[in-house]
Amino acid sequence: MRTSLSILAPVAMLAASPAPAQDTAILALVDRFEAVRLRYDPVALAATLAPDYEEISPVGTVDPRAAVLGFYAPAARRPAPAMTVDETIVYARGDTALVTRRQSIALPGGTTRSLRVRYVARRSGGSWLLVSAQYTPIPPARAG
């Protein structure tokens, strides 16, 4: 019994350990990116994006940084549906990080649609910036 406890103790400590500071910084970047998108704040949005940022939209278009910033100009603002986030996974190695999330959007009429979002971040000069995001729709479950 003593052997099994000594094996389980490190596992329990890992499960209870807080996320590494690097993961916290990366998640803060992704959260800030999503928040400023919803506010249609291109200046704050630009501060989260690397100069070579590129985004793949839910409909498959590839948008360079300038197009993304233009899309979130205050004059283009429109109401955004309520969104929830879950299933967040952070994978960071060295100066590169991947964040994968499921985002669910509440549509009028009580319908919910979900997307899988992959963010790619790069650390440069001690801070993290996004270099890419891809939004992939998750098809609704089939009835029956």
Backbone as a printed PyTorch tensor [residue, N CA C, xyz], in Angstrom:
tensor([[[  0.8260,  -1.1950,   0.0000],
         [  0.0000,   0.0000,   0.0000],
         [  0.8670,   1.2540,   0.0000]],

        [[  1.9570,   1.2070,   0.7070],
         [  2.8340,   2.3650,   0.7670],
         [  3.3460,   2.7390,  -0.6250]],

        [[  3.6500,   1.7710,  -1.4490],
         [  4.1390,   2.0420,  -2.7990],
         [  3.0840,   2.7750,  -3.6100]],

        [[  1.8480,   2.3320,  -3.5520],
         [  0.8020,   2.9850,  -4.3410],
         [  0.5660,   4.4120,  -3.8710]],

        [[  0.6640,   4.6820,  -2.5840],
         [  0.5040,   6.0450,  -2.0960],
         [  1.6340,   6.9320,  -2.5840]],

        [[  2.8450,   6.4100,  -2.6030],
         [  3.9610,   7.2380,  -3.0580],
         [  3.8640,   7.5260,  -4.5600]],

        [[  3.2250,   6.6470,  -5.3020],
         [  3.0200,   6.8920,  -6.7300],
         [  1.8870,   7.8890,  -6.9280]],

        [[  0.8210,   7.7730,  -6.1550],
         [ -0.3440,   8.6420,  -6.3080],
         [ -0.0980,  10.0600,  -5.8040]],

        [[  0.7350,  10.2240,  -4.8180],
         [  0.9610,  11.5570,  -4.2570],
         [  1.4570,  12.5580,  -5.2990]],

        [[  2.4600,  12.2320,  -6.1200],
         [  2.8810,  13.2050,  -7.1370],
         [  1.7800,  13.4910,  -8.1570]],

        [[  0.9970,  12.4730,  -8.5120],
         [ -0.1050,  12.6780,  -9.4560],
         [ -1.1260,  13.6300,  -8.8570]],

        [[ -1.4710,  13.4460,  -7.6030],
         [ -2.4190,  14.3380,  -6.9360],
         [ -1.8770,  15.7570,  -6.8660]],

        [[ -0.5810,  15.9090,  -6.6280],
         [  0.0120,  17.2380,  -6.5800],
         [ -0.0460,  17.9100,  -7.9460]],

        [[  0.1820,  17.1480,  -9.0250],
         [  0.0940,  17.7160, -10.3640],
         [ -1.3190,  18.1860, -10.6660]],

        [[ -2.2970,  17.4000, -10.2840],
         [ -3.6870,  17.7590, -10.5450],
         [ -4.0810,  19.0110,  -9.7840]],

        [[ -3.5080,  19.2300,  -8.6240],
         [ -3.8580,  20.3830,  -7.8040],
         [ -2.9910,  21.6010,  -8.1130]],

        [[ -1.9530,  21.4220,  -8.9150],
         [ -1.0420,  22.5250,  -9.2020],
         [ -1.7060,  23.5630, -10.0980]],

        [[ -1.4330,  24.8390,  -9.8400],
         [ -1.9700,  25.8710, -10.7380],
         [ -1.2790,  25.8170, -12.0880]],

        [[ -1.9190,  26.4000, -13.0820],
         [ -1.3310,  26.4460, -14.4180],
         [ -0.0200,  27.2180, -14.3520]],

        [[  0.9690,  26.8090, -15.1400],
         [  2.2230,  27.5660, -15.1730],
         [  1.9600,  29.0230, -15.5610]],

        [[  2.8090,  29.9140, -15.1070],
         [  2.6420,  31.3420, -15.3960],
         [  2.5840,  31.5910, -16.8970]],

        [[  3.3510,  30.8320, -17.6760],
         [  3.3350,  30.9860, -19.1240],
         [  1.9330,  30.7100, -19.6780]],

        [[  1.2920,  29.6310, -19.2080],
         [ -0.0570,  29.3000, -19.6750],
         [ -1.0400,  30.4030, -19.2950]],

        [[ -0.8940,  30.9630, -18.1140],
         [ -1.7670,  32.0470, -17.6630],
         [ -1.6190,  33.2600, -18.5710]],

        [[ -0.3980,  33.5960, -18.9390],
         [ -0.1580,  34.7430, -19.8280],
         [ -0.7550,  34.4960, -21.2090]],

        [[ -0.6420,  33.2770, -21.7020],
         [ -1.1850,  32.9450, -23.0200],
         [ -2.7080,  33.0160, -22.9990]],

        [[ -3.3190,  32.4530, -21.9800],
         [ -4.7790,  32.5120, -21.8630],
         [ -5.2670,  33.9500, -21.6950]],

        [[ -4.5170,  34.7610, -20.9790],
         [ -4.8840,  36.1780, -20.8190],
         [ -4.8570,  36.8820, -22.1730]],

        [[ -3.8810,  36.5550, -23.0150],
         [ -3.8070,  37.1230, -24.3560],
         [ -5.0360,  36.7320, -25.1730]],

        [[ -5.3960,  35.4590, -25.1710],
         [ -6.5540,  34.9880, -25.9350],
         [ -7.8340,  35.6360, -25.4150]],

        [[ -7.9870,  35.7170, -24.1060],
         [ -9.1830,  36.3540, -23.5250],
         [ -9.2490,  37.8350, -23.8940]],

        [[ -8.1110,  38.5120, -23.8610],
         [ -8.0660,  39.9340, -24.2300],
         [ -8.4310,  40.1120, -25.7070]],

        [[ -7.8960,  39.2470, -26.5600],
         [ -8.2070,  39.2640, -27.9920],
         [ -9.7170,  39.1400, -28.2110]],

        [[-10.3330,  38.1650, -27.5700],
         [-11.7750,  37.9600, -27.7530],
         [-12.5800,  39.1330, -27.1950]],

        [[-12.1610,  39.6850, -26.0690],
         [-12.8860,  40.8120, -25.4620],
         [-12.8300,  42.0560, -26.3410]],

        [[-11.6660,  42.3600, -26.8980],
         [-11.5640,  43.5700, -27.7280],
         [-12.2460,  43.3770, -29.0770]],

        [[-12.3150,  42.1410, -29.5560],
         [-13.1010,  41.8850, -30.7740],
         [-14.5660,  42.2430, -30.5260]],

        [[-15.0930,  41.8040, -29.3990],
         [-16.4990,  42.0770, -29.0790],
         [-16.7760,  43.5610, -28.8770]],

        [[-15.7510,  44.3160, -28.4650],
         [-15.8950,  45.7700, -28.2690],
         [-15.6430,  46.5510, -29.5560]],

        [[-15.2030,  45.8670, -30.6080],
         [-14.8440,  46.5200, -31.8690],
         [-13.8370,  47.6420, -31.6080]],

        [[-12.7320,  47.2470, -30.9980],
         [-11.6730,  48.1790, -30.6330],
         [-10.4090,  47.8080, -31.4120]],

        [[-10.2410,  48.3440, -32.6260],
         [ -9.1050,  47.9230, -33.4480],
         [ -7.7430,  48.2940, -32.8620]],

        [[ -7.6670,  49.3470, -32.0880],
         [ -6.3820,  49.7270, -31.4810],
         [ -5.9670,  48.6750, -30.4540]],

        [[ -6.8870,  48.3070, -29.5670],
         [ -6.5860,  47.2690, -28.5740],
         [ -6.3940,  45.9100, -29.2450]],

        [[ -7.1610,  45.6570, -30.3010],
         [ -7.0150,  44.4010, -31.0440],
         [ -5.6240,  44.3190, -31.6660]],

        [[ -5.1690,  45.4030, -32.2660],
         [ -3.8420,  45.4310, -32.8990],
         [ -2.7450,  45.0990, -31.8940]],

        [[ -2.9430,  45.4860, -30.6390],
         [ -1.9370,  45.2220, -29.6040],
         [ -1.8360,  43.7410, -29.2540]],

        [[ -2.8140,  42.9290, -29.6840],
         [ -2.7690,  41.4900, -29.4100],
         [ -2.2250,  40.6890, -30.5880]],

        [[ -2.0670,  41.3440, -31.7510],
         [ -1.7280,  40.6330, -32.9910],
         [ -0.3020,  40.8960, -33.4560]],

        [[  0.3720,  39.8380, -33.8520],
         [  1.7010,  39.9670, -34.4560],
         [  1.5550,  40.6230, -35.8260]],

        [[  2.6120,  41.2630, -36.3280],
         [  2.5380,  41.8900, -37.6510],
         [  2.1520,  40.9240, -38.7750]],

        [[  2.4880,  39.6410, -38.6260],
         [  2.1850,  38.6470, -39.6530],
         [  0.9340,  37.8220, -39.3370]],

        [[  0.0610,  38.3400, -38.4840],
         [ -1.1640,  37.6330, -38.0900],
         [ -2.0120,  37.2790, -39.3140]],

        [[ -2.6080,  36.1050, -39.2610],
         [ -3.5090,  35.6350, -40.3090],
         [ -4.6230,  34.8260, -39.6470]],

        [[ -5.8430,  34.9990, -40.1470],
         [ -6.9980,  34.3450, -39.5330],
         [ -7.7760,  33.5650, -40.5830]],

        [[ -8.2420,  32.3870, -40.1970],
         [ -9.1240,  31.6080, -41.0600],
         [-10.5110,  31.6690, -40.4220]],

        [[-11.4450,  32.2590, -41.1570],
         [-12.7890,  32.5020, -40.6330],
         [-13.6090,  31.2180, -40.6240]],

        [[-14.7890,  31.2490, -39.9780],
         [-15.6630,  30.0660, -39.9620],
         [-16.1400,  29.6480, -41.3580]],

        [[-16.1030,  30.5700, -42.3330],
         [-16.5150,  30.2090, -43.6970],
         [-15.3270,  29.8660, -44.5790]],

        [[-14.1160,  29.8580, -44.0130],
         [-12.9410,  29.3990, -44.7300],
         [-12.1050,  30.4590, -45.4070]],

        [[-12.4590,  31.7300, -45.2640],
         [-11.6260,  32.7650, -45.8730],
         [-10.3530,  32.9450, -45.0510]],

        [[ -9.2770,  33.2810, -45.7430],
         [ -8.0110,  33.5600, -45.0840],
         [ -7.8440,  35.0750, -45.0910]],

        [[ -7.8280,  35.6560, -43.8990],
         [ -7.7910,  37.1070, -43.7560],
         [ -6.4810,  37.5530, -43.1240]],

        [[ -5.7490,  38.4450, -43.8000],
         [ -4.5310,  38.9920, -43.2000],
         [ -4.8800,  39.9770, -42.0830]],

        [[ -3.8870,  40.3470, -41.3380],
         [ -4.0480,  41.2310, -40.1770],
         [ -4.8470,  42.4950, -40.5190]],

        [[ -4.5100,  43.1710, -41.6010],
         [ -5.1860,  44.4270, -41.9650],
         [ -6.6810,  44.2160, -42.1880]],

        [[ -7.0560,  43.1150, -42.8240],
         [ -8.4790,  42.8320, -43.0510],
         [ -9.1960,  42.5660, -41.7360]],

        [[ -8.5470,  41.8380, -40.8380],
         [ -9.1520,  41.5530, -39.5310],
         [ -9.3560,  42.8500, -38.7610]],

        [[ -8.3510,  43.7080, -38.7330],
         [ -8.4820,  44.9910, -38.0380],
         [ -9.5970,  45.8310, -38.6580]],

        [[ -9.7110,  45.8150, -39.9830],
         [-10.7650,  46.5560, -40.6570],
         [-12.1440,  46.0280, -40.3300]],

        [[-12.2580,  44.7190, -40.1910],
         [-13.5410,  44.1060, -39.8620],
         [-14.0380,  44.5810, -38.5000]],

        [[-13.1220,  44.8510, -37.5850],
         [-13.5040,  45.2680, -36.2290],
         [-13.4180,  46.7750, -36.0230]],

        [[-13.5160,  47.5470, -37.0960],
         [-13.5890,  49.0050, -36.9790],
         [-14.8900,  49.3790, -36.2660]],

        [[-14.8740,  50.4110, -35.4260],
         [-16.0840,  50.7890, -34.6770],
         [-17.3080,  51.0200, -35.5700]],

        [[-17.1180,  51.5440, -36.7760],
         [-18.2490,  51.7890, -37.6740],
         [-18.9050,  50.4940, -38.1440]],

        [[-18.2050,  49.3770, -38.0900],
         [-18.7400,  48.0850, -38.5280],
         [-19.4190,  47.3200, -37.3940]],

        [[-19.4510,  47.9050, -36.2210],
         [-19.9640,  47.2120, -35.0350],
         [-21.4040,  46.7640, -35.2140]],

        [[-21.6500,  45.5370, -34.7920],
         [-23.0010,  44.9880, -34.7760],
         [-23.1490,  44.1420, -33.5190]],

        [[-24.3730,  43.9000, -33.0970],
         [-24.5660,  43.1300, -31.8580],
         [-23.9630,  41.7310, -31.9710]],

        [[-23.3390,  41.3070, -30.9030],
         [-22.7460,  39.9690, -30.8720],
         [-23.5930,  39.0670, -29.9810]],

        [[-23.8410,  37.8330, -30.4280],
         [-24.6080,  36.9120, -29.5860],
         [-23.7910,  36.4930, -28.3670]],

        [[-24.4910,  36.0350, -27.3370],
         [-23.8240,  35.5480, -26.1260],
         [-22.9740,  34.3310, -26.4810]],

        [[-21.7850,  34.2600, -25.8860],
         [-20.8670,  33.1740, -26.1870],
         [-20.3310,  32.5880, -24.8920]],

        [[-20.1830,  31.2710, -24.8630],
         [-19.5420,  30.5910, -23.7430],
         [-18.3140,  29.8570, -24.2740]],

        [[-17.3730,  29.6310, -23.3890],
         [-16.1180,  28.9740, -23.7460],
         [-15.9080,  27.8000, -22.8090]],

        [[-15.4960,  26.6730, -23.3890],
         [-15.1000,  25.5360, -22.5590],
         [-14.0840,  24.6950, -23.3220]],

        [[-13.6830,  23.6210, -22.7220],
         [-12.7060,  22.7070, -23.3260],
         [-11.4500,  23.4290, -23.7970]],

        [[-10.8620,  24.2250, -22.9370],
         [ -9.6410,  24.9530, -23.2870],
         [ -8.4190,  24.0780, -23.0270]],

        [[ -7.5570,  23.9930, -24.0360],
         [ -6.3010,  23.2470, -23.9170],
         [ -5.1730,  24.1880, -24.3300]],

        [[ -4.1470,  24.2900, -23.4990],
         [ -2.9690,  25.1020, -23.8110],
         [ -1.7840,  24.1580, -23.9910]],

        [[ -1.0910,  24.3320, -25.0940],
         [  0.1230,  23.5730, -25.3640],
         [  1.2070,  24.5890, -25.6870]],

        [[  2.1590,  24.7440, -24.7980],
         [  3.2220,  25.7320, -24.9980],
         [  4.5780,  25.0530, -24.9110]],

        [[  5.4150,  25.3710, -25.8850],
         [  6.7890,  24.8920, -25.9020],
         [  7.6630,  26.0230, -26.3940]],

        [[  8.5900,  26.4300, -25.5490],
         [  9.4950,  27.5070, -25.9320],
         [  8.7320,  28.7950, -26.1990]],

        [[  8.9330,  29.3520, -27.3790],
         [  8.3170,  30.6320, -27.7260],
         [  7.0670,  30.4840, -28.5910]],

        [[  6.4990,  29.2720, -28.6470],
         [  5.3010,  29.0180, -29.4410],
         [  4.2430,  28.3550, -28.5700]],

        [[  2.9910,  28.7530, -28.7780],
         [  1.9070,  28.1600, -28.0070],
         [  0.6790,  27.9620, -28.8870]],

        [[ -0.0440,  26.8980, -28.6010],
         [ -1.3350,  26.6270, -29.2310],
         [ -2.3930,  26.6350, -28.1410]],

        [[ -3.5110,  27.2680, -28.4170],
         [ -4.6590,  27.2280, -27.5130],
         [ -5.8290,  26.7370, -28.3490]],

        [[ -6.4890,  25.7080, -27.8680],
         [ -7.6650,  25.1750, -28.5500],
         [ -8.8400,  25.2820, -27.5950]],

        [[ -9.9510,  25.8260, -28.1070],
         [-11.1530,  26.0100, -27.2910],
         [-12.3880,  25.6300, -28.0970]],

        [[-13.4250,  25.3110, -27.3620],
         [-14.7400,  25.2240, -27.9810],
         [-15.5020,  26.4550, -27.5260]],

        [[-16.0540,  27.1860, -28.4920],
         [-16.8810,  28.3500, -28.1860],
         [-18.2860,  28.0540, -28.6810]],

        [[-19.2700,  28.2980, -27.8360],
         [-20.6650,  28.0840, -28.2000],
         [-21.3680,  29.4230, -28.2270]],

        [[-22.1650,  29.6160, -29.2670],
         [-22.8460,  30.8870, -29.4900],
         [-24.3470,  30.6580, -29.4250]],

        [[-25.0150,  31.4560, -28.5920],
         [-26.4710,  31.3800, -28.4760],
         [-27.0840,  32.2440, -29.5680]],

        [[-27.8460,  31.6220, -30.4430],
         [-28.5050,  32.3270, -31.5350],
         [-29.9560,  32.6190, -31.1650]],

        [[-30.5860,  33.5680, -31.8540],
         [-31.9960,  33.8390, -31.5930],
         [-32.8280,  32.5650, -31.7690]],

        [[-33.8500,  32.4480, -30.9640],
         [-34.7180,  31.2720, -31.0420],
         [-34.2430,  30.1040, -30.2030]],

        [[-33.1980,  30.3030, -29.4170],
         [-32.7330,  29.2460, -28.5210],
         [-31.7670,  28.2500, -29.1360]],

        [[-31.3550,  28.4600, -30.3610],
         [-30.4030,  27.5700, -31.0230],
         [-28.9840,  27.9030, -30.5650]],

        [[-28.1800,  26.8810, -30.4070],
         [-26.7740,  27.0690, -30.0560],
         [-25.9090,  26.4480, -31.1360]],

        [[-24.8760,  27.1510, -31.5300],
         [-23.8940,  26.6290, -32.4810],
         [-22.5250,  26.7070, -31.8210]],

        [[-21.6930,  25.7380, -32.1420],
         [-20.3560,  25.6950, -31.5410],
         [-19.2750,  25.7360, -32.6110]],

        [[-18.1450,  26.2860, -32.2080],
         [-16.9560,  26.3800, -33.0510],
         [-15.7860,  25.8100, -32.2720]],

        [[-14.8610,  25.2280, -32.9800],
         [-13.5740,  24.8840, -32.3860],
         [-12.6310,  25.9850, -32.8570]],

        [[-11.9500,  26.6130, -31.9210],
         [-11.0530,  27.7110, -32.2670],
         [ -9.6310,  27.3170, -31.8780]],

        [[ -8.7030,  27.5020, -32.8030],
         [ -7.2890,  27.2510, -32.5430],
         [ -6.5540,  28.5730, -32.6740]],

        [[ -5.8730,  28.9700, -31.6250],
         [ -5.0540,  30.1740, -31.6180],
         [ -3.5960,  29.7380, -31.6110]],

        [[ -2.7690,  30.4610, -32.3330],
         [ -1.3290,  30.2320, -32.3160],
         [ -0.6940,  31.5310, -31.8270]],

        [[  0.1320,  31.4020, -30.7990],
         [  0.7890,  32.5830, -30.2230],
         [  2.3030,  32.3890, -30.2870]],

        [[  2.9850,  33.5260, -30.3480],
         [  4.4460,  33.5170, -30.3770],
         [  4.9430,  34.5470, -29.3570]],

        [[  5.9590,  34.1360, -28.6120],
         [  6.5780,  35.0600, -27.6510],
         [  7.7410,  35.7560, -28.3350]],

        [[  7.7430,  37.0760, -28.2040],
         [  8.8160,  37.8710, -28.7840],
         [  9.1010,  39.0280, -27.8390]],

        [[ 10.3320,  39.1840, -27.4730],
         [ 10.6870,  40.2660, -26.5630],
         [ 10.0200,  40.1490, -25.2040]],

        [[  9.7110,  38.9270, -24.7990],
         [  9.1300,  38.7030, -23.4840],
         [  7.6130,  38.7750, -23.4290]],

        [[  6.9500,  39.1470, -24.5280],
         [  5.4850,  39.1840, -24.4980],
         [  4.9250,  38.2940, -25.6100]],

        [[  3.6900,  37.8620, -25.4060],
         [  3.0140,  36.9760, -26.3400],
         [  2.1220,  37.7730, -27.2730]],

        [[  2.1100,  37.3930, -28.5650],
         [  1.1960,  37.9510, -29.5530],
         [  0.6010,  36.8010, -30.3590]],

        [[ -0.6040,  37.0030, -30.8370],
         [ -1.2240,  35.9920, -31.6820],
         [ -0.6950,  36.1020, -33.1070]],

        [[ -0.3830,  34.9780, -33.7070],
         [  0.0390,  34.9500, -35.0990],
         [ -1.0320,  34.3430, -35.9910]],

        [[ -2.0010,  33.6480, -35.3770],
         [ -3.0490,  33.0290, -36.1690],
         [ -4.2140,  32.6080, -35.2880]],

        [[ -5.3870,  32.5750, -35.9130],
         [ -6.5710,  31.9740, -35.2940],
         [ -7.3510,  31.3000, -36.4080]],

        [[ -7.9290,  30.1570, -36.0910],
         [ -8.7760,  29.4580, -37.0570],
         [-10.0640,  29.0630, -36.3580]],

        [[-11.1780,  29.4080, -36.9900],
         [-12.5100,  29.1300, -36.4620],
         [-13.1580,  28.0500, -37.3150]],

        [[-13.3970,  26.8800, -36.7260],
         [-13.9820,  25.7670, -37.4590],
         [-15.3440,  25.4310, -36.8540]],

        [[-16.4140,  25.5680, -37.6420],
         [-17.7400,  25.2230, -37.1200],
         [-17.8340,  23.7340, -36.7680]],

        [[-18.5230,  23.4360, -35.6790],
         [-18.8090,  22.0640, -35.2880],
         [-20.2360,  21.7820, -35.7420]],

        [[-20.4330,  20.8240, -36.6230],
         [-21.7930,  20.5570, -37.0930],
         [-22.7180,  20.1730, -35.9340]],

        [[-23.9830,  20.6100, -35.9960],
         [-24.9410,  20.2240, -34.9560],
         [-25.1000,  18.6920, -34.9410]],

        [[-25.3770,  18.1610, -33.7760],
         [-25.6210,  16.7170, -33.6550],
         [-26.8770,  16.3680, -34.4530]],

        [[-26.8160,  15.2510, -35.1180],
         [-27.9740,  14.7880, -35.8830],
         [-28.9990,  14.1590, -34.9440]],

        [[-30.2430,  14.4580, -35.1790],
         [-31.3280,  13.8850, -34.3870],
         [-31.5030,  12.4220, -34.7970]],

        [[-31.7280,  11.5890, -33.7970],
         [-32.0750,  10.1960, -34.0450],
         [-30.9400,   9.3630, -34.2820]]])
